[in-house]
């Protein structure tokens, strides 16, 4: 009896046989992987120079290099080391593809002898080979080694603070020749093995298994002809194509590079060069390969620091293969930046791409941000785009988002088309499992039969590899798998809009991410600086525009753009949210300091343009808002004396002189030209202590009762018995919570933290009166948080103020604790209202559904409100973004204390202010929105070289319309006025402007003029129609 030609196949043994045949560990003396390298030899002549920092190529090579060798260690963390490699390709290998192999356990860049940056190395077995030119004789190469990995140098964990004294071993530096047949066969084997595993018991799975078995049987290790036969068998498998109506995957290479995260900004510049030069090398080899890339800032970094790489990029950009996307200066946070900051991200980003590449991005690209404001659809459209890509919503931990391709409708009813790649990642690796998951996970199948597949190593850079591309080349159309083609975001959306747009569902409102909601609070000083700089730049542009319009001032466009870029960069989605290492926040603080210094200088120079007097020391009060303000202002003794005020109009306190002033809208004036209000019985403020030991603070609008530890036990509008505070619990109650997340320390606050609520009631100093009126009354007290931390607070009530203010200093030295302040209110409602960019949104204050309960910590901007019919209470703040509201209890999040990735996050002294404002009617009628602006931009005396006055003679007829920004146009001798509707209403407003209007046009955020939209104007008057929360930019020539 003869032996059977085939034996009965057992799936496990057959599959494992194939896996072992390409194993890097098992049977390497007789398997395929053991024959991968035809030649390898260490390079002997390696020389080293330890650089003083991140220096240029020319600086590096001008120094002395000393001999070094393999297995030496180099460091410490963040240092830079340069190597000079001298090699010669053996004669017998002149016709071979000889590669330089480098592994220093770190990132590195190879440079040519003439100073061209050519390709990055990454360590971690991801990209360690560089193809050498085929030439005889000695070759000299330079390698710039960065002492950090792709993800920095976290101490025992990726997100831990970096090990600042880490050293990296030079493991490999040699010449390598691969057997390309074996290399390609190993890829074939891995594809077929993955198909077997992923397709389970399907017929196609077994066909792949039998193909593997046939290939293994035919291969004779060491025989190239057998390798060719095996490759032919694999090719036959790939050539069995799908029929029609198969899911189409649009493969888009990308390289998500965080502009700062577990490494500093300066290292990101080198990451961009390493990653993008490597991408260019792949484009040279693979003519169909496409690569999408965002962030104008990173393009500019490469342009300024690596002009050779930049020129190569431009070549492939012109071919449509290296694809600029996103339209913003950086991939910013999706919740915290102001609306105007978003506008400037688009303005500066899109203009950069237009100037450099003649491209206007069509897709907003924000794959890794921690939630998305409900105003984003309108902002995206104003930024010249109609499409949006992210995948972050797949990180939800309570509810799965129901769509992958859909329309997103914003709070103003703007609509953009969205795609969330169903592979749930932007760092896919060219694996069969990912392609199958991309189809299987698509929640809109039937409505949409295509999806994007974003592949390439990311976060720390690198991007696609040749192996990923080889896999995709093989599986473009293979039975059992979805179809795959190299594509671009634009091509993908073009097809969706052409064939599937009528089928898509809609989602209205914010895209709330059910993770990372601790980022609304972490790194409080960065958030404070961001808010203050946003308002500073608003004021600078207001004054500069007014000065320019008066023809007496050169508008500082270049400097304003420079400092706007700094502010926008610090809004990157791992910087402003608080999830970077300490060195990043040191850099961010330097940028904020630069912005403040430059902003002050620009403000001073614009004010000086309004006077022809010689230096004559003075001061001024500035109101850049569109409403008059009656507020208490502290003035210097010199100014008080110069203004010659009656003593009855001044309240003298230690270190300050307080005056109640009335300043009109859009003006700046010295004290001598202001309307100073004299306190009297009808408008004065008082504070007394009652028989229970509580303090009663009164002005003409409010009556507040404060207990001895600073809690508000009663708050009423003047002349009303309607109580704002809960009868059972006091307001302004400080709370401390345990704050230990599951993993993402700086990012996450978990729902269970709410179960650890503890009140802070231990007084270090009981409340005492520090100012008793008639212009301001104040109390001061101090509370113990722990043996290391305490709160000192001054509660203020000013004459004519509709809110009680809480000026707060916290000495904070805690470990994973969360500080909040609580306001139990006598209000019954089913939702709370929170300000967002250019508007507000309502969120439930109950936990009826899992979607409701997931919003236990939410983002808001300058104010939040809890109202019932006819009455409500608002909480306002000057730098906070985290909120939680349950039933009638509203909480403002103040400080966190995570220990990773920055072990010093938020440690130190914090200053911030919040306010409590009861109101009758709606918050719109009570001017809560305007009051929140006032709180964030208090009236302060501004020293000047001389007393100056000015008025931007603007009147806006409707209270709902806020003039958010005034700036000179980028390309025209015109002023851009940016208004928004703040109440959520349809309204037509009349705007009176300071001069006769020659022309007025609507424009978008990037200042493209809408020629088809006519504006009604006559002389100085302009009429504009608004829909709820609509943003309208008007370019006016005077």
KEBAFI-771880 format. One record per residue (C-alpha): residue in one letter; x, y, z. Coordinates in steps of 0.5 Angstrom, whole numbers, plus 500, padded with zeros to 3 digits. Layout:
// residues N
 residu   u   v   w
      A   X   Y   Z
...
***
This chain:
// residues 1038
 residu   u   v   w
      X 500 500 500
      X 503 507 498
      X 503 513 503
      X 497 518 501
      X 499 524 498
      X 496 529 503
      X 495 527 510
      X 488 529 514
      X 490 536 516
      X 489 539 524
      X 488 546 524
      X 492 547 530
      X 498 544 528
      X 498 546 521
      X 497 553 523
      X 502 553 529
      X 507 550 524
      X 506 556 519
      X 507 560 525
      X 514 557 527
      X 516 557 520
      X 517 565 521
      X 518 565 528
      X 524 570 530
      X 525 565 537
      X 524 558 535
      X 527 553 530
      X 531 559 527
      X 537 555 524
      X 532 551 520
      X 526 556 519
      X 525 562 514
      X 526 567 518
      X 533 564 520
      X 535 566 512
      X 532 573 512
      X 539 576 513
      X 544 574 507
      X 550 578 510
      X 551 582 517
      X 557 585 520
      X 558 591 525
      X 562 597 523
      X 568 598 526
      X 569 606 526
      X 564 609 530
      X 566 616 533
      X 562 620 538
      X 561 627 540
      X 556 629 546
      X 553 636 544
      X 551 641 549
      X 543 641 546
      X 539 640 540
      X 544 643 535
      X 545 644 528
      X 548 639 523
      X 554 644 522
      X 555 646 529
      X 555 638 530
      X 561 637 525
      X 565 642 527
      X 567 639 533
      X 572 633 535
      X 569 626 535
      X 572 621 539
      X 572 613 538
      X 567 609 541
      X 564 602 540
      X 558 598 540
      X 554 597 547
      X 556 603 550
      X 551 607 553
      X 549 615 552
      X 545 620 556
      X 542 622 560
      X 535 623 558
      X 534 629 553
      X 541 630 551
      X 543 629 544
      X 549 625 541
      X 552 625 534
      X 556 620 531
      X 560 619 525
      X 560 613 522
      X 565 611 517
      X 564 605 512
      X 566 601 506
      X 561 596 502
      X 565 590 501
      X 566 589 493
      X 562 582 493
      X 556 586 495
      X 557 592 490
      X 550 590 487
      X 546 588 493
      X 542 593 497
      X 546 594 503
      X 543 597 509
      X 546 601 515
      X 543 598 521
      X 542 602 527
      X 539 601 534
      X 541 606 540
      X 534 604 544
      X 532 611 542
      X 530 616 536
      X 535 618 531
      X 536 621 525
      X 541 619 519
      X 545 625 515
      X 549 625 509
      X 556 628 509
      X 553 634 506
      X 548 636 511
      X 542 633 508
      X 537 629 514
      X 535 623 510
      X 531 618 515
      X 529 617 522
      X 531 611 526
      X 526 609 532
      X 529 603 536
      X 524 599 538
      X 525 594 532
      X 520 599 528
      X 525 603 523
      X 532 601 524
      X 535 600 517
      X 537 605 512
      X 538 603 504
      X 545 605 503
      X 547 608 496
      X 551 603 491
      X 558 606 491
      X 565 603 492
      X 570 606 497
      X 569 610 503
      X 562 613 506
      X 561 617 511
      X 555 618 515
      X 552 622 521
      X 547 620 526
      X 544 625 531
      X 541 621 537
      X 536 623 541
      X 536 620 548
      X 529 619 548
      X 524 614 545
      X 518 615 541
      X 514 616 548
      X 519 620 551
      X 522 616 557
      X 517 615 562
      X 520 611 569
      X 517 604 569
      X 511 606 565
      X 509 610 559
      X 505 616 562
      X 509 616 568
      X 514 622 569
      X 520 621 565
      X 526 618 568
      X 531 624 567
      X 537 620 568
      X 536 614 563
      X 542 612 559
      X 541 608 552
      X 545 603 549
      X 548 603 542
      X 546 596 541
      X 547 595 533
      X 551 599 528
      X 553 595 522
      X 551 593 515
      X 546 588 513
      X 543 585 506
      X 537 582 507
      X 534 576 502
      X 528 580 499
      X 525 574 497
      X 525 571 504
      X 523 578 507
      X 517 578 502
      X 515 571 504
      X 515 572 511
      X 510 578 510
      X 506 573 505
      X 506 568 511
      X 504 573 516
      X 498 575 512
      X 495 568 511
      X 496 566 518
      X 492 572 520
      X 487 571 515
      X 486 564 518
      X 485 566 525
      X 481 572 523
      X 476 568 519
      X 475 563 523
      X 471 557 521
      X 470 560 514
      X 471 557 507
      X 476 562 506
      X 480 561 513
      X 481 554 511
      X 483 556 504
      X 489 560 507
      X 491 555 511
      X 492 550 506
      X 495 555 502
      X 500 556 508
      X 501 548 508
      X 502 548 501
      X 508 553 501
      X 511 550 507
      X 511 544 504
      X 515 546 497
      X 520 551 501
      X 527 548 501
      X 530 553 506
      X 536 556 503
      X 533 555 496
      X 531 561 492
      X 527 558 487
      X 523 554 492
      X 522 561 495
      X 519 564 488
      X 515 558 487
      X 512 559 494
      X 511 566 493
      X 507 564 486
      X 502 560 491
      X 501 566 495
      X 500 571 489
      X 495 566 486
      X 491 566 493
      X 491 574 493
      X 489 574 486
      X 482 571 487
      X 478 577 487
      X 471 580 490
      X 465 581 487
      X 461 587 487
      X 458 591 493
      X 464 589 497
      X 466 594 503
      X 471 599 501
      X 477 601 505
      X 480 608 504
      X 487 607 506
      X 490 613 509
      X 497 613 511
      X 499 618 517
      X 503 620 523
      X 500 623 529
      X 505 627 532
      X 503 630 539
      X 506 637 538
      X 508 636 546
      X 506 631 551
      X 511 626 554
      X 517 630 550
      X 518 638 550
      X 516 642 544
      X 523 642 541
      X 524 635 541
      X 517 635 537
      X 521 639 531
      X 526 633 530
      X 520 628 531
      X 517 631 525
      X 523 631 521
      X 525 624 523
      X 518 622 521
      X 517 626 515
      X 523 624 512
      X 522 617 513
      X 515 618 509
      X 519 621 503
      X 523 615 503
      X 517 610 502
      X 514 615 497
      X 520 614 493
      X 519 606 493
      X 512 606 493
      X 508 610 488
      X 501 609 490
      X 502 611 497
      X 499 617 500
      X 500 620 507
      X 496 625 510
      X 499 630 515
      X 496 636 519
      X 498 642 524
      X 501 648 520
      X 506 649 526
      X 509 643 525
      X 510 644 517
      X 513 651 519
      X 518 648 524
      X 520 643 518
      X 520 649 513
      X 525 653 518
      X 529 648 521
      X 530 642 515
      X 529 646 508
      X 531 640 504
      X 526 636 507
      X 521 641 506
      X 522 642 499
      X 522 634 498
      X 515 635 502
      X 513 640 497
      X 514 636 491
      X 509 630 493
      X 504 635 496
      X 504 638 489
      X 503 631 486
      X 497 630 491
      X 501 624 495
      X 503 628 501
      X 497 631 504
      X 496 637 508
      X 489 636 512
      X 486 639 518
      X 486 647 517
      X 489 649 524
      X 495 651 527
      X 495 645 531
      X 491 640 533
      X 488 643 539
      X 483 641 545
      X 476 641 543
      X 473 644 549
      X 477 649 553
      X 479 654 547
      X 475 660 546
      X 471 661 540
      X 476 666 538
      X 482 662 539
      X 478 657 534
      X 477 662 529
      X 485 664 529
      X 487 657 529
      X 483 656 522
      X 485 663 520
      X 493 662 521
      X 493 655 519
      X 489 655 513
      X 492 661 510
      X 499 658 512
      X 497 652 507
      X 494 657 502
      X 501 661 502
      X 505 655 502
      X 502 650 498
      X 496 653 494
      X 491 649 498
      X 485 650 502
      X 484 644 507
      X 477 641 506
      X 477 636 512
      X 477 638 520
      X 482 633 523
      X 482 632 530
      X 483 625 532
      X 486 625 539
      X 482 631 543
      X 478 629 549
      X 471 631 547
      X 468 636 542
      X 464 642 543
      X 457 643 540
      X 459 649 537
      X 464 646 532
      X 460 645 526
      X 459 652 525
      X 467 654 527
      X 469 648 522
      X 464 651 516
      X 467 658 518
      X 474 655 517
      X 473 653 510
      X 471 646 511
      X 465 642 511
      X 468 635 513
      X 470 632 520
      X 475 626 522
      X 476 623 529
      X 476 617 532
      X 477 619 540
      X 469 618 541
      X 471 610 541
      X 474 611 547
      X 467 612 551
      X 467 607 557
      X 459 607 558
      X 456 608 552
      X 458 606 545
      X 457 612 540
      X 452 609 535
      X 455 612 528
      X 461 612 524
      X 459 616 518
      X 454 621 520
      X 452 629 520
      X 453 633 526
      X 449 639 527
      X 451 644 532
      X 448 648 537
      X 447 654 531
      X 444 648 526
      X 450 648 522
      X 451 641 519
      X 458 638 517
      X 459 631 515
      X 463 626 520
      X 467 620 519
      X 470 616 525
      X 474 611 522
      X 471 604 525
      X 478 601 526
      X 478 606 532
      X 485 608 531
      X 489 613 528
      X 495 608 529
      X 493 602 525
      X 499 597 523
      X 497 594 516
      X 494 588 520
      X 489 583 517
      X 485 584 524
      X 484 591 523
      X 482 591 516
      X 476 586 518
      X 475 590 524
      X 474 596 520
      X 468 593 516
      X 465 589 522
      X 465 595 527
      X 462 600 522
      X 455 602 525
      X 452 605 519
      X 453 599 514
      X 447 599 509
      X 447 607 509
      X 455 607 508
      X 459 602 505
      X 466 605 505
      X 470 607 511
      X 477 610 512
      X 483 606 515
      X 488 610 518
      X 495 607 519
      X 502 608 521
      X 505 609 528
      X 503 615 531
      X 503 620 538
      X 510 620 538
      X 511 620 530
      X 514 615 525
      X 508 613 521
      X 507 608 516
      X 513 602 515
      X 514 599 508
      X 512 592 511
      X 505 596 512
      X 505 598 505
      X 507 591 503
      X 501 588 506
      X 496 593 503
      X 499 592 496
      X 497 585 497
      X 490 585 500
      X 487 590 495
      X 482 586 493
      X 482 579 496
      X 476 574 497
      X 474 574 504
      X 477 581 506
      X 474 588 504
      X 477 592 498
      X 483 596 500
      X 485 602 496
      X 490 608 497
      X 486 614 498
      X 486 621 501
      X 480 624 506
      X 478 628 500
      X 477 622 496
      X 473 619 501
      X 468 624 503
      X 467 626 495
      X 465 618 495
      X 461 619 501
      X 457 625 499
      X 456 623 492
      X 453 616 493
      X 451 615 500
      X 450 622 503
      X 442 622 503
      X 442 615 507
      X 446 618 513
      X 443 619 520
      X 444 626 524
      X 447 627 531
      X 445 634 534
      X 449 638 540
      X 456 636 543
      X 460 630 542
      X 461 628 549
      X 467 624 551
      X 466 619 557
      X 473 619 559
      X 479 624 560
      X 474 629 563
      X 479 631 569
      X 483 635 563
      X 478 640 564
      X 481 642 571
      X 489 639 571
      X 494 644 570
      X 490 650 573
      X 495 655 572
      X 496 654 564
      X 488 654 564
      X 489 661 567
      X 494 664 563
      X 490 661 557
      X 484 665 559
      X 488 671 561
      X 492 671 554
      X 485 670 550
      X 482 677 553
      X 489 680 553
      X 490 679 545
      X 482 681 545
      X 484 688 548
      X 490 689 544
      X 487 688 537
      X 481 693 539
      X 486 698 541
      X 490 697 535
      X 485 697 530
      X 482 704 533
      X 489 707 533
      X 490 704 526
      X 483 707 524
      X 485 714 526
      X 491 713 521
      X 496 715 526
      X 498 708 528
      X 502 702 524
      X 498 696 525
      X 502 691 529
      X 500 685 524
      X 507 681 524
      X 508 681 532
      X 500 680 533
      X 501 674 529
      X 507 671 532
      X 504 672 539
      X 497 669 537
      X 501 663 534
      X 504 662 541
      X 498 662 544
      X 495 657 539
      X 501 652 540
      X 499 652 547
      X 492 650 546
      X 495 643 543
      X 491 637 546
      X 496 635 551
      X 498 642 553
      X 492 646 555
      X 488 640 558
      X 494 638 562
      X 496 632 560
      X 504 633 559
      X 510 632 563
      X 513 638 567
      X 518 641 562
      X 512 642 557
      X 509 647 562
      X 515 650 563
      X 516 652 556
      X 508 654 556
      X 509 658 562
      X 515 662 558
      X 510 663 552
      X 505 666 556
      X 510 670 559
      X 512 672 552
      X 505 674 550
      X 504 678 556
      X 510 682 555
      X 509 683 548
      X 501 684 549
      X 503 690 554
      X 508 693 550
      X 503 693 544
      X 497 696 548
      X 502 701 551
      X 504 703 544
      X 497 703 541
      X 494 708 547
      X 500 712 546
      X 498 713 538
      X 492 718 541
      X 496 723 544
      X 501 728 541
      X 504 730 548
      X 511 729 550
      X 512 724 556
      X 507 726 562
      X 506 720 566
      X 498 718 567
      X 493 712 567
      X 487 710 564
      X 481 705 565
      X 479 701 559
      X 473 698 557
      X 473 694 550
      X 466 691 551
      X 460 693 548
      X 456 695 554
      X 457 701 560
      X 460 698 566
      X 459 701 573
      X 464 698 577
      X 469 699 583
      X 476 700 581
      X 482 701 585
      X 486 707 583
      X 493 710 586
      X 494 715 590
      X 497 719 585
      X 492 719 580
      X 486 720 586
      X 490 727 587
      X 491 728 580
      X 483 727 579
      X 482 732 585
      X 476 728 587
      X 471 729 593
      X 473 725 599
      X 466 723 599
      X 467 719 593
      X 473 715 595
      X 473 709 600
      X 480 708 603
      X 483 702 605
      X 490 699 606
      X 494 699 600
      X 488 702 595
      X 483 707 594
      X 477 705 591
      X 472 709 587
      X 465 707 583
      X 466 709 576
      X 461 709 570
      X 465 708 564
      X 461 707 557
      X 462 702 552
      X 468 702 547
      X 472 707 551
      X 478 709 555
      X 479 715 559
      X 483 717 565
      X 480 718 572
      X 479 725 571
      X 474 724 565
      X 470 719 568
      X 463 719 571
      X 465 718 578
      X 459 715 582
      X 458 718 590
      X 456 713 594
      X 449 714 598
      X 444 711 602
      X 441 708 595
      X 447 705 592
      X 452 704 598
      X 454 697 601
      X 454 695 608
      X 456 689 612
      X 454 687 619
      X 455 682 624
      X 448 679 627
      X 446 676 633
      X 448 669 631
      X 455 671 629
      X 453 671 621
      X 455 677 617
      X 450 680 613
      X 452 684 606
      X 448 688 603
      X 448 693 597
      X 442 696 592
      X 441 689 589
      X 443 683 594
      X 443 681 601
      X 447 675 603
      X 448 672 609
      X 455 669 611
      X 457 664 616
      X 463 664 620
      X 467 659 615
      X 465 663 609
      X 459 659 607
      X 453 663 604
      X 447 661 608
      X 442 666 605
      X 442 670 598
      X 436 674 596
      X 435 680 591
      X 434 686 594
      X 427 687 595
      X 425 680 595
      X 424 674 599
      X 426 669 594
      X 431 665 597
      X 437 663 592
      X 440 658 597
      X 438 651 599
      X 434 651 606
      X 438 645 608
      X 445 646 605
      X 450 652 605
      X 453 655 598
      X 460 656 597
      X 462 650 601
      X 469 647 599
      X 469 640 598
      X 475 635 597
      X 474 628 594
      X 479 622 593
      X 481 622 585
      X 485 616 583
      X 483 614 576
      X 484 607 573
      X 490 609 569
      X 490 616 566
      X 492 620 572
      X 492 627 569
      X 486 625 564
      X 481 622 568
      X 476 623 574
      X 472 617 575
      X 465 617 577
      X 466 613 583
      X 470 620 586
      X 463 622 588
      X 462 617 593
      X 468 620 597
      X 466 627 598
      X 468 631 604
      X 467 638 607
      X 472 643 609
      X 470 646 615
      X 476 647 619
      X 477 654 620
      X 485 657 621
      X 482 664 621
      X 474 665 622
      X 471 670 618
      X 472 677 619
      X 471 684 616
      X 476 687 612
      X 472 692 608
      X 466 695 611
      X 463 700 605
      X 460 704 603
      X 464 702 596
      X 466 695 598
      X 465 690 603
      X 469 684 604
      X 470 678 609
      X 476 674 609
      X 477 667 612
      X 482 661 612
      X 480 654 612
      X 485 648 613
      X 485 642 607
      X 490 638 610
      X 497 639 614
      X 500 641 607
      X 494 645 604
      X 489 651 606
      X 485 656 603
      X 484 663 604
      X 478 667 601
      X 476 674 601
      X 468 675 599
      X 467 681 596
      X 460 685 595
      X 461 692 591
      X 456 697 590
      X 452 696 584
      X 454 689 583
      X 449 684 582
      X 454 678 584
      X 458 676 590
      X 465 675 589
      X 470 670 592
      X 477 672 591
      X 481 665 593
      X 488 663 594
      X 489 656 595
      X 496 653 598
      X 495 646 594
      X 500 640 596
      X 496 634 595
      X 496 627 592
      X 491 625 588
      X 485 629 591
      X 480 634 588
      X 478 640 590
      X 471 643 588
      X 466 648 591
      X 459 647 592
      X 453 651 591
      X 446 648 593
      X 441 652 590
      X 433 653 591
      X 432 652 584
      X 428 646 581
      X 429 644 574
      X 431 638 569
      X 438 641 566
      X 443 646 567
      X 446 651 562
      X 453 652 561
      X 457 657 556
      X 461 654 551
      X 464 657 545
      X 460 663 542
      X 454 660 546
      X 451 655 551
      X 448 649 551
      X 444 645 556
      X 446 638 560
      X 441 634 564
      X 442 635 572
      X 439 628 573
      X 442 620 571
      X 436 618 568
      X 440 614 562
      X 447 612 562
      X 448 617 557
      X 446 622 562
      X 450 619 568
      X 456 619 564
      X 456 627 564
      X 458 627 572
      X 464 632 570
      X 463 637 564
      X 466 643 561
      X 464 650 561
      X 467 656 560
      X 466 663 564
      X 459 661 567
      X 454 656 568
      X 446 657 570
      X 441 653 574
      X 434 656 573
      X 427 655 573
      X 421 660 571
      X 422 667 573
      X 428 666 577
      X 435 663 577
      X 442 663 580
      X 449 663 576
      X 456 661 578
      X 461 665 574
      X 469 664 574
      X 475 667 571
      X 479 661 569
      X 476 654 571
      X 472 649 566
      X 470 643 570
      X 463 643 572
      X 458 638 575
      X 451 639 577
      X 446 634 580
      X 439 636 582
      X 439 643 585
      X 447 642 587
      X 452 646 582
      X 459 644 583
      X 465 648 580
      X 472 644 580
      X 478 648 582
      X 484 644 583
      X 486 636 582
      X 493 633 584
      X 495 628 579
      X 502 625 579
      X 503 623 572
      X 505 625 567
      X 507 631 571
      X 509 629 578
      X 508 637 580
      X 502 638 577
      X 498 644 580
      X 503 644 586
      X 504 651 589
      X 499 657 590
      X 493 658 586
      X 489 665 585
      X 482 665 582
      X 476 668 583
      X 469 666 582
      X 462 669 583
      X 455 668 585
      X 449 671 582
      X 442 670 583
      X 437 673 578
      X 430 674 576
      X 427 672 569
      X 432 669 565
      X 440 669 565
      X 439 673 558
      X 435 678 561
      X 439 679 567
      X 446 680 563
      X 449 674 566
      X 453 673 560
      X 456 680 560
      X 457 680 567
      X 462 674 566
      X 466 678 561
      X 466 683 566
      X 469 678 571
      X 474 676 567
      X 476 683 565
      X 476 687 571
      X 477 694 570
      X 484 696 572
      X 488 702 572
      X 493 702 566
      X 499 706 567
      X 501 710 561
      X 506 715 559
      X 500 721 559
      X 493 721 560
      X 489 719 553
      X 482 718 551
      X 479 714 546
      X 472 712 544
      X 470 707 538
      X 464 710 537
      X 460 703 536
      X 452 702 538
      X 449 695 538
      X 442 696 538
      X 440 688 541
      X 443 686 548
      X 443 679 545
      X 449 681 540
      X 456 681 542
      X 462 684 539
      X 467 679 540
      X 473 681 536
      X 475 687 532
      X 482 686 528
      X 485 689 522
      X 483 685 516
      X 489 680 513
      X 489 682 506
      X 485 689 506
      X 485 696 509
      X 479 694 512
      X 477 692 519
      X 474 685 521
      X 468 686 526
      X 466 679 529
      X 459 679 532
      X 455 673 535
      X 448 672 537
      X 449 670 545
      X 442 668 547
      X 439 663 542
      X 434 667 539
      X 433 670 532
      X 434 677 532
      X 436 683 527
      X 441 688 530
      X 443 695 528
      X 450 697 529
      X 452 704 529
      X 460 705 527
      X 465 710 528
      X 465 712 521
      X 462 712 514
      X 462 706 511
      X 464 705 504
      X 463 698 503
      X 461 692 508
      X 462 684 506
      X 460 678 510
      X 467 674 511
      X 468 667 514
      X 474 666 519
      X 479 665 514
      X 477 672 511
      X 474 669 505
      X 469 674 503
      X 462 672 501
      X 460 676 495
      X 453 673 494
      X 451 676 501
      X 449 683 501
      X 449 687 507
      X 444 693 508
      X 448 699 510
      X 447 707 510
      X 452 712 512
      X 455 709 519
      X 449 704 520
      X 449 697 519
      X 443 692 519
      X 445 685 521
      X 440 679 521
      X 442 673 526
      X 440 666 527
      X 441 663 534
      X 448 662 536
      X 450 665 529
      X 457 668 528
      X 458 673 523
      X 464 676 521
      X 464 683 517
      X 469 686 513
      X 468 694 513
      X 472 699 509
      X 471 706 512
***
